[in-house]
Amino acid sequence: MATGLAVTGAGGDVLFVEVSAIPADDGEGDRSHLTVTGQLGDVMKESARIALSYVRAHRAELGIAPGADQRAVHVHFPAGAVPKDGPSAGITMTTALVSLFTGRTVKPNVAMTGEVTLQGRVLPIGGVKQKLLAAHRLGLTEVIIPARNEADLDDVPETVRAELTVHLAHDIAEVIGWALEPEVATPVAA
């Protein structure tokens, strides 16, 4: 699970992303299948496909063991009664997928927002002020936003900025580095 940030009609809000891998029962199942649920619009569904394509294309750099990503995937956004759309959950979905395939946990105090491209670039989004206010309200301490949104931080009250560590991401590798817990070394047998 990873925590994203969104803007709704009521202002900023957090958006949780759950991912699960589904093993093929008979070895004949479609290992590339992607299911996306949670009352999502077309842009969110496209972002999920982009996230999965990026992860599979860059598995080695992301530390994903061979074959670990070759299972059908389900991406779910809880609160299914609330319609969701827009590209700003791209880095959140990518982070959740890398967490799933590597076994590395997403840090519980981190939230993020940003669009991701097939090359792993993080693109700017809207609503930075509302999203950071929502993260602060929830008690989160670290936020990842696109580097190209840095100027939008001027709109965020200083009292809020002082209590948040804001990371400015150019690419998904930076996001993964900030969002996931470090790899745990496997003990060597004596």
C-alpha positions as CSV (number, residue, x, y, z in Angstrom):
1,M,0.0,0.0,0.0
2,A,1.2,3.5,-0.7
3,T,-0.3,6.9,0.2
4,G,-1.0,9.4,-2.5
5,L,-2.5,12.9,-2.4
6,A,-5.5,14.2,-4.4
7,V,-7.7,17.2,-4.8
8,T,-11.4,16.8,-4.4
9,G,-14.3,19.2,-4.5
10,A,-13.8,19.6,-0.7
11,G,-10.0,20.4,-1.0
12,G,-7.0,18.1,-0.5
13,D,-7.3,14.5,0.5
14,V,-5.2,11.4,0.9
15,L,-5.6,8.6,-1.6
16,F,-4.5,5.1,-0.6
17,V,-3.4,2.6,-3.3
18,E,-3.4,-1.1,-2.6
19,V,-1.8,-3.6,-5.0
20,S,-1.8,-7.4,-5.0
21,A,-0.3,-10.0,-7.3
22,I,-2.5,-12.9,-8.3
23,P,-0.7,-16.2,-9.0
24,A,-1.9,-18.2,-11.9
25,D,-3.6,-21.4,-10.6
26,D,-2.6,-23.6,-13.5
27,G,0.4,-21.9,-14.9
28,E,-1.7,-21.0,-18.0
29,G,-3.1,-17.7,-16.6
30,D,-2.5,-14.3,-18.2
31,R,0.5,-13.1,-16.3
32,S,0.4,-9.7,-17.9
33,H,-3.3,-8.9,-16.8
34,L,-4.0,-5.7,-14.9
35,T,-7.2,-5.1,-13.0
36,V,-7.8,-1.6,-11.7
37,T,-10.7,-0.9,-9.3
38,G,-12.1,2.0,-7.2
39,Q,-14.4,4.0,-9.5
40,L,-11.6,5.4,-11.6
41,G,-11.7,7.5,-14.7
42,D,-9.8,6.7,-17.9
43,V,-6.7,8.8,-17.0
44,M,-6.2,6.9,-13.8
45,K,-6.5,3.6,-15.6
46,E,-3.9,4.8,-18.1
47,S,-1.6,5.8,-15.2
48,A,-1.9,2.3,-13.8
49,R,-0.9,0.8,-17.1
50,I,2.0,3.2,-17.5
51,A,3.2,2.4,-13.9
52,L,3.1,-1.4,-14.5
53,S,4.8,-1.0,-17.9
54,Y,7.6,1.1,-16.4
55,V,8.1,-1.3,-13.5
56,R,8.3,-4.3,-15.8
57,A,10.6,-2.6,-18.3
58,H,13.0,-1.5,-15.5
59,R,12.9,-4.5,-13.2
60,A,16.6,-4.9,-12.9
61,E,17.3,-1.3,-11.9
62,L,14.5,-1.5,-9.4
63,G,15.9,-4.6,-7.7
64,I,13.0,-6.9,-8.8
65,A,14.0,-10.5,-8.9
66,P,13.6,-12.3,-12.3
67,G,10.0,-13.5,-12.6
68,A,8.7,-11.7,-9.5
69,D,6.7,-9.2,-11.6
70,Q,5.3,-11.8,-14.0
71,R,2.0,-12.3,-12.3
72,A,-1.4,-10.7,-12.9
73,V,-1.8,-7.5,-10.8
74,H,-4.7,-5.9,-9.1
75,V,-4.5,-2.2,-8.3
76,H,-7.3,-0.9,-6.0
77,F,-8.2,2.5,-4.7
78,P,-10.4,2.1,-1.6
79,A,-13.4,4.5,-1.1
80,G,-14.9,3.1,-4.3
81,A,-18.0,5.4,-4.0
82,V,-15.7,8.4,-4.6
83,P,-15.0,9.0,-8.3
84,K,-11.2,9.5,-9.0
85,D,-9.4,10.7,-12.1
86,G,-6.3,12.5,-13.2
87,P,-2.6,11.5,-13.7
88,S,-1.2,12.6,-10.3
89,A,-1.3,9.1,-8.7
90,G,1.2,7.8,-11.2
91,I,4.2,7.8,-8.8
92,T,2.1,6.4,-6.0
93,M,1.0,3.4,-8.1
94,T,4.6,2.9,-9.4
95,T,5.9,2.9,-5.8
96,A,3.2,0.5,-4.6
97,L,4.1,-1.9,-7.5
98,V,7.8,-1.7,-6.7
99,S,7.0,-2.4,-3.1
100,L,4.9,-5.4,-4.1
101,F,7.5,-7.0,-6.4
102,T,10.6,-6.3,-4.1
103,G,9.0,-6.9,-0.7
104,R,10.3,-3.5,0.5
105,T,7.7,-1.7,2.6
106,V,6.5,1.8,1.8
107,K,7.4,4.2,4.7
108,P,4.2,4.9,6.6
109,N,4.9,8.6,7.1
110,V,5.3,9.4,3.3
111,A,2.7,10.6,0.8
112,M,3.3,11.5,-2.8
113,T,1.8,13.0,-5.9
114,G,3.1,13.2,-9.5
115,E,2.6,11.9,-12.9
116,V,5.0,9.3,-14.2
117,T,6.1,8.7,-17.8
118,L,7.2,5.4,-19.5
119,Q,10.8,6.6,-19.2
120,G,10.3,7.2,-15.4
121,R,10.2,11.0,-15.5
122,V,8.1,12.7,-12.9
123,L,5.8,15.4,-14.4
124,P,4.1,18.3,-12.6
125,I,0.6,18.2,-11.3
126,G,-1.9,20.7,-9.8
127,G,-3.2,21.3,-6.4
128,V,0.1,21.2,-4.5
129,K,-1.1,23.5,-1.7
130,Q,-4.3,21.5,-1.0
131,K,-2.4,18.2,-1.2
132,L,0.3,19.3,1.3
133,L,-2.4,20.6,3.7
134,A,-4.1,17.2,3.5
135,A,-0.8,15.4,4.3
136,H,-0.1,17.7,7.2
137,R,-3.7,17.2,8.5
138,L,-3.1,13.4,8.5
139,G,0.1,13.8,10.4
140,L,2.4,12.7,7.6
141,T,5.9,14.1,7.8
142,E,7.4,13.5,4.3
143,V,5.9,14.4,1.0
144,I,7.2,13.8,-2.5
145,I,6.2,16.1,-5.3
146,P,7.5,16.8,-8.8
147,A,10.6,19.0,-8.9
148,R,8.8,21.2,-11.5
149,N,6.2,22.0,-8.8
150,E,8.8,23.6,-6.5
151,A,7.4,27.1,-7.1
152,D,4.0,26.0,-5.8
153,L,5.5,25.5,-2.3
154,D,5.4,29.3,-1.9
155,D,1.6,29.0,-1.6
156,V,1.8,26.5,1.3
157,P,1.7,28.2,4.7
158,E,5.2,28.4,6.4
159,T,3.8,26.6,9.5
160,V,2.9,23.6,7.4
161,R,6.1,23.6,5.3
162,A,8.1,23.7,8.6
163,E,6.6,20.4,9.7
164,L,7.0,18.6,6.4
165,T,10.1,17.3,4.6
166,V,9.3,17.9,1.0
167,H,11.3,15.9,-1.6
168,L,11.4,17.3,-5.2
169,A,11.5,14.4,-7.6
170,H,12.8,14.5,-11.2
171,D,12.5,10.7,-11.8
172,I,10.9,7.6,-10.3
173,A,14.3,6.3,-9.0
174,E,14.4,9.2,-6.6
175,V,10.8,8.6,-5.5
176,I,11.6,4.9,-4.8
177,G,14.7,5.9,-2.8
178,W,12.7,8.2,-0.6
179,A,9.5,6.2,-0.3
180,L,10.6,2.6,0.4
181,E,12.2,1.2,3.5
182,P,15.8,0.2,2.9
183,E,16.4,-3.4,1.8
184,V,17.1,-5.7,4.7
185,A,20.3,-7.7,4.2
186,T,19.7,-11.5,4.3
187,P,21.7,-13.1,7.1
188,V,24.6,-15.3,6.0
189,A,24.3,-18.8,7.3
190,A,27.1,-19.8,9.7
